[in-house]
């Protein structure tokens, strides 16, 4: 197994700060899987750096006049440094087992 350290940049958005951060961190595994050869076995975060964070606020009113409320939408971009331990699947040799069924067996097994 090979260990490798790399940095991925992910973004997330949501109605709260926690949801935006959670959405960003949920993308780390997919980004790492695309960039690392083999199958990632362990993804261990080493550091997180904030690239950009924004909050958008707007005021909504019922019928344009009544009951004003403020809505927020948070967006953030973070750079995550991770150490990845991956298993090289290209080096694995699989044994081939070929199954031969007669037409009657195929009908009985519905294969």
C-alpha positions as CSV (number, residue, x, y, z in Angstrom):
1,X,0.0,0.0,0.0
2,X,1.2,3.4,-0.9
3,X,0.8,6.6,1.2
4,X,0.5,9.9,-0.6
5,X,-0.2,13.4,0.6
6,X,-2.2,15.8,-1.6
7,X,-4.3,18.9,-1.4
8,X,-7.9,19.1,-2.7
9,X,-10.1,22.2,-3.0
10,X,-13.8,21.7,-2.3
11,X,-16.8,24.0,-2.0
12,X,-20.0,23.8,-0.1
13,X,-23.2,25.8,0.3
14,X,-26.1,25.7,2.7
15,X,-28.5,27.7,4.9
16,X,-26.2,27.4,7.9
17,X,-22.4,27.5,8.4
18,X,-22.4,23.9,9.6
19,X,-24.3,22.7,6.5
20,X,-22.0,24.5,4.1
21,X,-18.9,23.1,5.8
22,X,-20.5,19.6,5.9
23,X,-21.3,19.8,2.2
24,X,-17.7,20.8,1.4
25,X,-16.2,18.0,3.5
26,X,-18.5,15.4,1.8
27,X,-16.8,16.1,-1.5
28,X,-13.3,15.3,-0.3
29,X,-13.7,11.5,-0.7
30,X,-14.9,11.9,-4.3
31,X,-12.1,14.3,-5.2
32,X,-9.4,12.0,-3.7
33,X,-10.8,8.9,-5.5
34,X,-10.6,10.7,-8.8
35,X,-7.0,11.8,-8.3
36,X,-5.4,8.8,-6.6
37,X,-4.5,5.6,-8.6
38,X,-5.9,2.5,-7.0
39,X,-8.5,2.2,-4.3
40,X,-8.2,4.6,-1.3
41,X,-8.3,2.7,1.9
42,X,-7.8,5.5,4.4
43,X,-8.2,9.3,3.9
44,X,-6.8,11.2,6.8
45,X,-7.1,15.0,6.9
46,X,-3.9,16.8,7.8
47,X,-4.9,20.5,7.5
48,X,-7.8,22.7,6.4
49,X,-7.2,26.2,5.0
50,X,-10.1,28.6,4.2
51,X,-9.9,30.0,0.7
52,X,-13.2,32.0,0.5
53,X,-16.3,32.3,2.6
54,X,-19.4,34.4,1.8
55,X,-22.8,35.0,3.4
56,X,-25.7,36.3,1.5
57,X,-28.7,37.8,3.3
58,X,-32.1,38.7,2.0
59,X,-35.3,39.9,3.6
60,X,-38.5,38.1,2.7
61,X,-42.0,39.6,3.4
62,X,-45.4,38.0,3.3
63,X,-47.4,39.7,0.5
64,X,-44.6,42.1,0.1
65,X,-45.4,44.0,3.4
66,X,-46.0,41.8,6.4
67,X,-43.9,39.6,8.6
68,X,-40.4,40.3,7.4
69,X,-37.7,37.6,8.0
70,X,-34.1,37.5,7.1
71,X,-32.8,34.5,5.2
72,X,-29.0,33.6,5.0
73,X,-27.1,31.5,2.5
74,X,-23.5,30.5,3.3
75,X,-21.0,29.5,0.7
76,X,-17.4,28.5,1.4
77,X,-14.3,27.1,-0.4
78,X,-11.7,25.2,1.6
79,X,-8.4,23.6,0.7
80,X,-7.9,20.3,2.5
81,X,-4.6,18.6,2.8
82,X,-5.1,14.8,3.2
83,X,-2.8,11.8,3.5
84,X,-4.2,9.0,1.4
85,X,-3.3,5.3,1.8
86,X,-4.3,3.5,-1.4
87,X,-4.3,-0.2,-2.4
88,X,-3.1,-0.7,-6.0
89,X,-5.8,-2.7,-7.8
90,X,-3.8,-2.8,-11.0
91,X,-1.3,-5.2,-9.5
92,X,-4.0,-7.8,-8.4
93,X,-4.4,-10.8,-10.7
94,X,-7.8,-12.3,-10.5
95,X,-8.4,-16.0,-11.2
96,X,-10.8,-16.6,-14.1
97,X,-13.6,-19.1,-13.5
98,X,-15.8,-19.6,-16.5
99,X,-19.2,-21.2,-16.0
100,X,-20.6,-23.3,-18.8
101,X,-24.3,-24.2,-18.5
102,X,-26.3,-26.3,-20.9
103,X,-29.5,-24.7,-22.3
104,X,-31.6,-26.7,-19.9
105,X,-29.6,-25.7,-16.9
106,X,-29.7,-22.1,-18.0
107,X,-33.5,-22.2,-18.2
108,X,-33.8,-23.9,-14.8
109,X,-31.4,-21.3,-13.2
110,X,-32.9,-18.5,-15.2
111,X,-29.4,-17.2,-16.1
